[in-house]
């Protein structure tokens, strides 16, 4: 994956050494939401931002939330003197997760386990 080399910067999850791993049970979603989750996971897998894993100690559920509608964003820029267009999808993933903390990012869906 392109981006900043891990020797320069990486995300860290500073968890107390006494913390015990958490394994959540799979959450049920409406079929419409399952479809959205599946599509997003497919995009992230294809881009190489996530991968399948086996037997993680840490396991969390997916949290689904709606993003602001694009028409609202465009309307809010009316009258502004300067606009910036960033690639938020790729930009968000430019700094890699520290390999020591990757297992803490595992999540569960109706597909294999991912991180």
GITABEL-V920329 format. One record per residue. N is the residue number from 1. RES is the residue in three letters. PHI is phi in whole degrees, 0 to 359 (* if undefined). PSI is psi as a letter, one per 20 degrees, with the letter a starting at -180 (NA if undefined). NEAR is the number of other ideal C-beta (glycine too) atoms within 8 Angstrom. Layout:
n=(N | N)
res=(RES | RES)
phi=(PHI | PHI)
psi=(PSI | PSI)
near=(NEAR | NEAR)
This chain:
n=(1 | 2 | 3 | 4 | 5 | 6 | 7 | 8 | 9 | 10 | 11 | 12 | 13 | 14 | 15 | 16 | 17 | 18 | 19 | 20 | 21 | 22 | 23 | 24 | 25 | 26 | 27 | 28 | 29 | 30 | 31 | 32 | 33 | 34 | 35 | 36 | 37 | 38 | 39 | 40 | 41 | 42 | 43 | 44 | 45 | 46 | 47 | 48 | 49 | 50 | 51 | 52 | 53 | 54 | 55 | 56 | 57 | 58 | 59 | 60 | 61 | 62 | 63 | 64 | 65 | 66 | 67 | 68 | 69 | 70 | 71 | 72 | 73 | 74 | 75 | 76 | 77 | 78 | 79 | 80 | 81 | 82 | 83 | 84 | 85 | 86 | 87 | 88 | 89 | 90 | 91 | 92 | 93 | 94 | 95 | 96 | 97 | 98 | 99 | 100 | 101 | 102 | 103 | 104 | 105 | 106 | 107 | 108 | 109 | 110 | 111 | 112 | 113 | 114 | 115)
res=(UNK | UNK | UNK | UNK | UNK | UNK | UNK | UNK | UNK | UNK | UNK | UNK | UNK | UNK | UNK | UNK | UNK | UNK | UNK | UNK | UNK | UNK | UNK | UNK | UNK | UNK | UNK | UNK | UNK | UNK | UNK | UNK | UNK | UNK | UNK | UNK | UNK | UNK | UNK | UNK | UNK | UNK | UNK | UNK | UNK | UNK | UNK | UNK | UNK | UNK | UNK | UNK | UNK | UNK | UNK | UNK | UNK | UNK | UNK | UNK | UNK | UNK | UNK | UNK | UNK | UNK | UNK | UNK | UNK | UNK | UNK | UNK | UNK | UNK | UNK | UNK | UNK | UNK | UNK | UNK | UNK | UNK | UNK | UNK | UNK | UNK | UNK | UNK | UNK | UNK | UNK | UNK | UNK | UNK | UNK | UNK | UNK | UNK | UNK | UNK | UNK | UNK | UNK | UNK | UNK | UNK | UNK | UNK | UNK | UNK | UNK | UNK | UNK | UNK | UNK)
phi=(* | 287 | 137 | 283 | 293 | 303 | 289 | 269 | 201 | 205 | 287 | 235 | 251 | 279 | 254 | 305 | 297 | 273 | 291 | 265 | 303 | 250 | 235 | 276 | 279 | 296 | 263 | 271 | 231 | 301 | 307 | 297 | 289 | 300 | 296 | 297 | 299 | 300 | 297 | 294 | 297 | 301 | 297 | 291 | 296 | 298 | 283 | 82 | 276 | 225 | 210 | 282 | 225 | 237 | 55 | 286 | 281 | 258 | 208 | 238 | 275 | 285 | 246 | 260 | 211 | 276 | 269 | 303 | 291 | 299 | 294 | 291 | 294 | 298 | 300 | 289 | 272 | 303 | 85 | 280 | 282 | 215 | 235 | 236 | 244 | 249 | 274 | 295 | 299 | 284 | 299 | 297 | 259 | 287 | 261 | 286 | 281 | 301 | 299 | 292 | 249 | 304 | 299 | 284 | 258 | 296 | 222 | 244 | 221 | 281 | 256 | 301 | 293 | 228 | 208)
psi=(p | r | a | p | p | h | i | g | q | q | q | q | o | n | p | p | h | i | p | q | q | p | o | q | q | p | q | q | q | q | h | g | h | h | g | g | g | g | g | g | g | g | g | h | g | h | i | j | h | r | r | q | r | p | l | q | h | p | p | r | r | q | o | p | q | q | q | q | q | h | h | h | g | g | h | i | i | p | i | q | h | p | q | p | o | q | n | h | g | h | h | h | j | h | o | q | p | p | h | h | i | g | h | i | j | q | q | p | a | j | a | r | q | q | NA)
near=(7 | 3 | 8 | 8 | 5 | 9 | 3 | 5 | 5 | 8 | 8 | 7 | 9 | 3 | 7 | 4 | 4 | 4 | 6 | 4 | 7 | 7 | 7 | 9 | 4 | 8 | 7 | 3 | 9 | 5 | 6 | 6 | 9 | 10 | 8 | 9 | 12 | 11 | 8 | 8 | 12 | 8 | 8 | 9 | 12 | 6 | 10 | 6 | 7 | 7 | 7 | 8 | 11 | 6 | 5 | 10 | 7 | 11 | 12 | 9 | 8 | 10 | 4 | 7 | 4 | 3 | 4 | 6 | 6 | 6 | 6 | 8 | 9 | 7 | 7 | 6 | 8 | 5 | 3 | 6 | 2 | 4 | 5 | 4 | 3 | 5 | 5 | 6 | 7 | 8 | 8 | 6 | 10 | 8 | 8 | 9 | 9 | 11 | 6 | 5 | 12 | 9 | 10 | 8 | 10 | 13 | 11 | 11 | 10 | 5 | 7 | 6 | 12 | 14 | 11)
